[in-house]
Amino acid sequence: MFTRAIVKTPCRNMVNGISSSNLGKPDYELALKQHENYIKALKECGLNVTMLDPDENFPDSTFIEDVCLITPGCAIITNPGADSRRDEIISISRIVNELGLPVERIKSPGFLDAGDIMMVKNHYFAGLSDRTNKEGTSQLNNILKKYNYTSSTIELETVLHLKTGISYLENNNLLAFGEFLTKEALKKFNILEVAKDESYAANSVWINDKVLVPRGFPKTKKMIEKQGYKTIAVDVSEFRKLDGGLSCLSLRF
């Protein structure tokens, strides 16, 4: 069960964030409202939410998940794969140092975005992507071993981050689409196949027996509910324009 979340308010400069979506620039004021509703959804799931101030120096910094992986045993400050995001780790390091957990770090030449990491009990799947390299996942594996966790890698073919294409909903249920439907490493799961026209909804988030689902994807929402979960639909259209999803917007632990 999760008890806390950390979020970072979007900055005005988010309109200049990294994007390959071809969906246009985000509407900043609408993004703020959507972020507020996202926080409400986290609280509805029982989380105590810490809100960090915006940072105009880093357009993508609202996607706070990428810069830190918080496990039950330690916090791991990542080394983001995008040049423009590397120094985001400075501010998150200050916050993480207050959590009382051992702090570990991914160091160059290793690069790792935590959006490429999916936790399944004591095992961590790491996606090898344009933002996460083999040296980064090797360092992650060595760190996790110290705390009696295991990890393995999955090669990504088409998506930005691992959790762009899959989400673990606990109880052996895995949302997945496209390339992830045939990955050998994932065959042990009960795969809930996300329709191609709703692929964005593969990035949903399990929190304490509720599942946050992006608004506007009714087939995926209904499929999740059929598995017995209560869902909360959250509109994140403006963050989608920056290749971001529900999981990217918070650290949950």
Helices and strands as residue ranges (DSSP letters): E 4-8, G 12-16, H 28-44, E 48-52, G 64-67, E 68-70, E 75-77, G 83-85, H 88-96, E 103-105, G 114-116, E 117-120, E 123-128, H 134-146, E 150-155, H 162-165, E 166-168, E 173-176, G 178-181, G 184-186, E 190-193, G 196-202, E 205-207, E 210-214, H 218-226, E 230-234, H 237-240, G 247-249, E 251-252
